[in-house]
Amino acid sequence: MLSTSPLLHFAENALQLIALFFMAIAYTLKLRWIFRFPASADRQPPANPAVTNGALGARQSLLAVAMPWTMASTRQHPLLYVQFVIFHLAVAASIAMSFAIPYAPQRIADAGVIMALQLLFLGGAAVGIVRLIRRIADSYLRAISSPDDYFSLIMLIVWLLSSTWAAPNHPSGGEAGLTVYFLLTAFFLVYVPFSKISHYLYYPLARWYLDRTLGHRGVYPLNGA
Amino acid sequence: MARSRSYKAQKLIERMQQKLTRQMVVSLSACVHCGICAEQCHYVTSHPDDPTYSPAYKADRLRRLFKAHLDWTGRVVPWWVGARSVYTDAELEKLKDVVFGKCTNCRRCSLNCPMAVDLATFNRMARGLLSHVGMMPEGLAHVSKDQWETGNQMAVSPEDYLETLQWLEEDLQSTYNDPSFNIPVDKSGADVMYTINPREVKFDPRSLAQAATIFHLAGENWTLPSEGWDMTNFGFFTGDDDLAAAMPSRVYDAAERLGVKKIVMTECGHGYRSLKWEGPNWAKRTVRIPMESIMVTMRDYIQSGRIRVDKTRNSLPITYHDSCNLARSCGLLEEPRELLRLVCTDFREMYPNRAENYCCTGGGGALMMPEYSSRRLESAKAKAEQLQATGAKIVATSCHNCVDGLLDVIAHYKLDMEVMQLVSLVANALILPEQKSPPADAQG
């Protein structure tokens, strides 16, 4: 016998699987499309193999996300980096929660874990609001922003707020929070491949290609600047 | 009803679809419009109220075209993701103004992008698309034509080239009172083939004379080629990949014809990058002959004792300007510093430096586009402040283009500095054998 309503049960399970399946197909097609374009590579031997090479350059580059000191842009803006960390951790935790609730609810049943998750989601939503204000107020950001940039941000703010609401996972106390959260998660999964949020698919590829080249040529790893 | 498109706009779009590589597609797709690249650009720091100078904004001029024609969402709901095609020649003119007049392809934004979006490469590609339909600044078009037609950017005829070398050789023999001093041309089997910037034979042969002196004193078995001696590459600036492949191919052909063991390049940032790294890719050939900058050759000569120097002859405070191409795209970061510490007594860094240095503002062919000069010099504020903060009296660099760019900055911002190439500093510090007298203009 179901302990939740049919709608919530569907939203938690079948709907998520359908959305994930759709997302997987969309990403598979996207990757196939990307890999149809020819990749260029340096023909010359590495510049300074004793010190660096393409693999080292790419490795540093892929880890750059955790090494804010390696880029002037993040060194100069530590607060933006902190915002980035909070926001992305919150998104990652919410995605994990969408699996944990239907498949391993005991893992997030502890009151301490719930509170930590809620704080993280609220922090992420707060950062999202700060980012939205920055995007609207900063003339540089406004000039490059498209409707997708605004919508993606607003959607994530709302989704993180719904995550905060859903985190206790107590359907007996009312299903609204969980239902909203899972419906939004499904929408999120379907929308992401067509929006800027799919940047995480390109991130490792972009870093790999650029910084493999720079490592090969002796630029990366950077030092001394 | 579909909007009509001009012939050139149509050709530009078709060309874009042919030129896209996987790296470009990934990069074009990855930008999240975070805007963190903005203040890494020297154009932005000097135009803080104009967002059209932002690297992301400039890159979006190409990205929106890509999205309109290739991106899934952009093709269905273009307005949602900022996709927009081009339809008129006037729109192409606007694109030209951005990609040629508001960016020197210095790549500082690329290295500071958290997503590793290579914005400078977009810019070069956009230049190439415009060049494909005949749209580029007149100065670049003129020089490109000379490179295609004569094999060198200043249209130096073979006769003038050889006469200049002959004159230079006689002058050096006389200066050093040494009849054995020669500038070999087309010497088969030489250990080193030296390639130069045409300005060294057309306008200012001092750096070539200094290099020849250093090769001579090092006892180097060297030569210049009679053909394929121009190591510069205007295809690099215009985005014309055919010219970009043709120029280095002439040099590789010369080196293979002469059977030399190594190609040594004069001090030129874009030339070094073109010849050593991009050239083999553009020309689709693997070059087995090692290639190096003369800065590395000179450092090795000093360290191995092939030439001797007295660093006290360069006693004024000296700072070093990293050429964008040499540092950010080719990794020549420590070599110039090692050399400078060998030939001067007061070397001081400017900040930021190495791969984080600011452009001299003369990169990307900017010096050949006078229509954008005022904009370029305004954008040099960051560079001028960097230079001034060092307190140095000499700014050394290893790029002919940077020499001219820095001279403009120094003149415009009235800085009390002069610009010297590394080869000049080494020549100035040379300890000559007893029977030879130093050239008058090399004494510090």
Chai-1 contact restraints between the chains, C-beta under 6 A:
chainA,res_idxA,chainB,res_idxB,connection_type,confidence,min_distance_angstrom,max_distance_angstrom,comment,restraint_id
A,I34,B,V25,contact,1.0,0.0,6.0,A-B,restraint_1
A,F37,B,L20,contact,1.0,0.0,6.0,A-B,restraint_2
A,F37,B,T21,contact,1.0,0.0,6.0,A-B,restraint_3
A,F37,B,R22,contact,1.0,0.0,6.0,A-B,restraint_4
A,F37,B,V25,contact,1.0,0.0,6.0,A-B,restraint_5
A,P38,B,T21,contact,1.0,0.0,6.0,A-B,restraint_6
A,A39,B,R22,contact,1.0,0.0,6.0,A-B,restraint_7
A,S40,B,T21,contact,1.0,0.0,6.0,A-B,restraint_8
A,R43,B,P280,contact,1.0,0.0,6.0,A-B,restraint_9
A,R43,B,N281,contact,1.0,0.0,6.0,A-B,restraint_10
A,R43,B,T286,contact,1.0,0.0,6.0,A-B,restraint_11
A,Q44,B,P280,contact,1.0,0.0,6.0,A-B,restraint_12
A,A47,B,G331,contact,1.0,0.0,6.0,A-B,restraint_13
A,M71,B,N112,contact,1.0,0.0,6.0,A-B,restraint_14
A,A72,B,N112,contact,1.0,0.0,6.0,A-B,restraint_15
A,A72,B,E356,contact,1.0,0.0,6.0,A-B,restraint_16
A,S73,B,I36,contact,1.0,0.0,6.0,A-B,restraint_17
A,S73,B,Q40,contact,1.0,0.0,6.0,A-B,restraint_18
A,S73,B,N112,contact,1.0,0.0,6.0,A-B,restraint_19
A,S139,B,P51,contact,1.0,0.0,6.0,A-B,restraint_20
A,Y140,B,G35,contact,1.0,0.0,6.0,A-B,restraint_21
A,Y140,B,A38,contact,1.0,0.0,6.0,A-B,restraint_22
A,Y140,B,P51,contact,1.0,0.0,6.0,A-B,restraint_23
A,Y140,B,S54,contact,1.0,0.0,6.0,A-B,restraint_24
A,L141,B,G35,contact,1.0,0.0,6.0,A-B,restraint_25
A,A143,B,P51,contact,1.0,0.0,6.0,A-B,restraint_26
A,A143,B,Y57,contact,1.0,0.0,6.0,A-B,restraint_27
A,I144,B,H33,contact,1.0,0.0,6.0,A-B,restraint_28
A,I144,B,A56,contact,1.0,0.0,6.0,A-B,restraint_29
A,I144,B,Y57,contact,1.0,0.0,6.0,A-B,restraint_30
A,I144,B,D60,contact,1.0,0.0,6.0,A-B,restraint_31
A,S145,B,H33,contact,1.0,0.0,6.0,A-B,restraint_32
A,S146,B,V81,contact,1.0,0.0,6.0,A-B,restraint_33
A,S146,B,G82,contact,1.0,0.0,6.0,A-B,restraint_34
A,P147,B,W80,contact,1.0,0.0,6.0,A-B,restraint_35
A,D148,B,W80,contact,1.0,0.0,6.0,A-B,restraint_36
A,D148,B,V81,contact,1.0,0.0,6.0,A-B,restraint_37
A,D149,B,H33,contact,1.0,0.0,6.0,A-B,restraint_38
A,F194,B,T73,contact,1.0,0.0,6.0,A-B,restraint_39
A,K196,B,V32,contact,1.0,0.0,6.0,A-B,restraint_40
A,H199,B,A30,contact,1.0,0.0,6.0,A-B,restraint_41
A,H199,B,V32,contact,1.0,0.0,6.0,A-B,restraint_42
A,Y202,B,V26,contact,1.0,0.0,6.0,A-B,restraint_43
A,Y202,B,S29,contact,1.0,0.0,6.0,A-B,restraint_44
A,Y202,B,A30,contact,1.0,0.0,6.0,A-B,restraint_45
A,Y203,B,M115,contact,1.0,0.0,6.0,A-B,restraint_46
A,L205,B,V26,contact,1.0,0.0,6.0,A-B,restraint_47
A,A206,B,V26,contact,1.0,0.0,6.0,A-B,restraint_48
A,A206,B,S27,contact,1.0,0.0,6.0,A-B,restraint_49
A,A206,B,A30,contact,1.0,0.0,6.0,A-B,restraint_50
A,A206,B,M115,contact,1.0,0.0,6.0,A-B,restraint_51
A,A206,B,A116,contact,1.0,0.0,6.0,A-B,restraint_52
A,R207,B,A116,contact,1.0,0.0,6.0,A-B,restraint_53
A,Y209,B,Q23,contact,1.0,0.0,6.0,A-B,restraint_54
A,L210,B,A116,contact,1.0,0.0,6.0,A-B,restraint_55
A,L210,B,D118,contact,1.0,0.0,6.0,A-B,restraint_56
A,R217,B,W277,contact,1.0,0.0,6.0,A-B,restraint_57
A,R217,B,C330,contact,1.0,0.0,6.0,A-B,restraint_58
A,R217,B,G331,contact,1.0,0.0,6.0,A-B,restraint_59
A,G218,B,G331,contact,1.0,0.0,6.0,A-B,restraint_60
A,V219,B,G331,contact,1.0,0.0,6.0,A-B,restraint_61
A,V219,B,A355,contact,1.0,0.0,6.0,A-B,restraint_62
A,L222,B,A355,contact,1.0,0.0,6.0,A-B,restraint_63
A,G224,B,R354,contact,1.0,0.0,6.0,A-B,restraint_64
A,A225,B,P352,contact,1.0,0.0,6.0,A-B,restraint_65
A,A225,B,N353,contact,1.0,0.0,6.0,A-B,restraint_66
A,A225,B,R354,contact,1.0,0.0,6.0,A-B,restraint_67
A,A225,B,E356,contact,1.0,0.0,6.0,A-B,restraint_68
